[in-house]
Amino acid sequence: MNSFEDNLPLKHNKNPWVSLITFVLLFIAANVLGQLIGVVAAILVAQVPLAEAMTVFEPPYANDTKAVIYTAQGISHLLGFTGFALFFIKVVDDQRLTMYFNRKRFTAKQALVVAALTFCFMIFNSVVIDWNMNIEFPDFMRGFENWARNMEDQLMELTKLLSTYDSFGEMLLALIVIGVLPAVGEELIFRGLLQNKLQVIAKNPHVAIWVTAIIFGAFHMQFYGVVPRILLGALFGYIYYYSGNIWYAVIAHFVNNGLAVIAAYVGPRVSEDWDATEMDTAMPVYVSLVGLVACIYLFRFFYQYMQKQLNG
């Protein structure tokens, strides 16, 4: 009987710890370089005066800085995530991209199943988001709580800015920068590279998936959103592991990010009371449970299809 590992680009012919450390160090360097290039390019394109350059990226944000931030984020993500991942796969790991983007194991029907199960999971995850947002710490951790809340408030200001769209074209730009680029780049980095390398070391896919998910959640530097991100990361990880195709994880990631962008565009146009910062308001518990049950059912359907295809 075939194994799901047979469809993954696992590197067993070199020291896995050296490979992991090399990947982490080069990724940090590429991320720093990508952010630097993105910021400089955005400032030059927008012709921002040098004296005002760094204040553009700090709250309070002016509406006319939105394009600068989108440009900086887009370029830094394209270079630091997608560009670096493709370089590492081809040059450092010396692997074919088709080992990650496996056309033979991709169907439109299963892509729709993945999109649907992700949407159902988002319904359930709203309860987790609400719980995580309202965590209170004991007195001896008050310093950490104040730091985390301050970070959350700054990110909320950025969310307000990047969730307000004056035109359809601006929404499409946001869909690329917030939806497409992170979906492709982060899945290549976290699931395609990090998860596979951890699996070689741990020799256990579940350990690799959950450790990667925890790193994925912590990477976003948003404590009051870390638990739901960890759960999302685990979902993406299992989708990738059982399919052997990074495209499915990319689709799931895009659905999660892209729906938020679309909702932020449509919301104000159908309701005068729309507030983008309240998009993650928890669903009623019974609705969340229905979402979880539906997600499990659809994931089981997806798993059985992939298992049948593996043995078939």
Summary of the structure (lengths in Angstrom):
residues: 312
radius of gyration: 20.2
end to end distance: 10.0
largest distance: 64.7
contacts: 982
relative contact order: 0.15
helix: 81%
strand: 0%
